Amino acid sequence: MRPIINANNRKLVSLIALILQTTGIVLLLRYSRTWKAEPYISSTAIVASEFLKGFICLILVWFETDCSFVRLAKKLNDEIYSKPVETFKLTIPSGLYAIQNNLLFIALSYLNAATYQVTYQLKILTTALCCVFMLGKKIDKHQWVSLCMLAIGVAFVTWPSSDEAAKRASTQIQKSWAQQFIGFGAVLSATLTSGFAGVYFEKILKTGPTSVWVRNIQLAIFGTIFGLVIVFLFDARAVMDKGFFQGYSTVVWMVIFLQAIGGLIIAAVIKYADNIVKGFATSLSIILSSVVSYFVLNDFTPSLFFFMGTMLVITATFLYGWEKKVKATSPNEQVRI
């Protein structure tokens, strides 16, 4: 009985961790980009997050090698340096993740947290499509119905109410329609990069014995490189003027930390639970971010369309995961969401 209890505890811990990380990163990102303080450069935060993720994974691999620096060096040499072809395969997802993370920073600068969180669930649809075309997965008809429900729900969520439109017109700190279009376009682009990069990374993980932590180190290496290139291309002048860590505060470092451990938490959920747990976590994080956005950040006014859309998104998430869980015969046959 004890192993079963331990397994259930791991599932519960990973579920809670994913809910808190998903909700926390959205709200903290929104707060850090909109509060009245010296602004920080989002591209440098991405670099710091990738570096921190790699460092955390390096510590985990060190523990796996019995805390031996010699064995750690040998493992990194065998898995990374001695396999250049396998290592450079990670340039594609790491580059896309770097682009995606910067898109999310842009999106949260122009969208409220609740709208962003629900809209970003379109990554379920893009991931499913990538699984069909890249992995040859077969998706049941009921699952496609749930994906259509998801699209309709997101459309309802982003539909402005008459009260919200009047409020936008009366406030002087309103975001212009062009800015909202940029934010919405950024989050939609992020869903595309998320779907493709996630499925590509999943395919790499399933075609070799390399551990998830080593793969994350490879991702972090290339992610840091791509991130520095983005800093050089778009923010070099700002970095030269005020430094790489300008505007960094406790909240910003919390954002960086949550961003870094996000991939590790997902790995834990997949290891100790399954994708239906991710569905629960995603749905609950939508509700939490909406509530906190309304009561704490005061940047979101829910409408009837939003409630209808949120219920459709939550229902679609559960339906998609439930159908997949019933139809799948092995973990390898499940479609990631």
WOUR-V382810 format. One record per helix or strand of 2 or more residues. SS is the DSSP state (H for helix, E for strand). FROM is the first residue (numbers start at 0). TO is the last residue. Records with the same first field share a line. If there is no record, write none. Layout:
# WOUR-V382810
SS = FROM-TO  FROM-TO
This chain:
# WOUR-V382810
H = 1-33  41-63  68-80  83-87  89-109  112-134  140-156  161-169  176-204  211-233  235-241  249-271  274-296  303-326  330-332
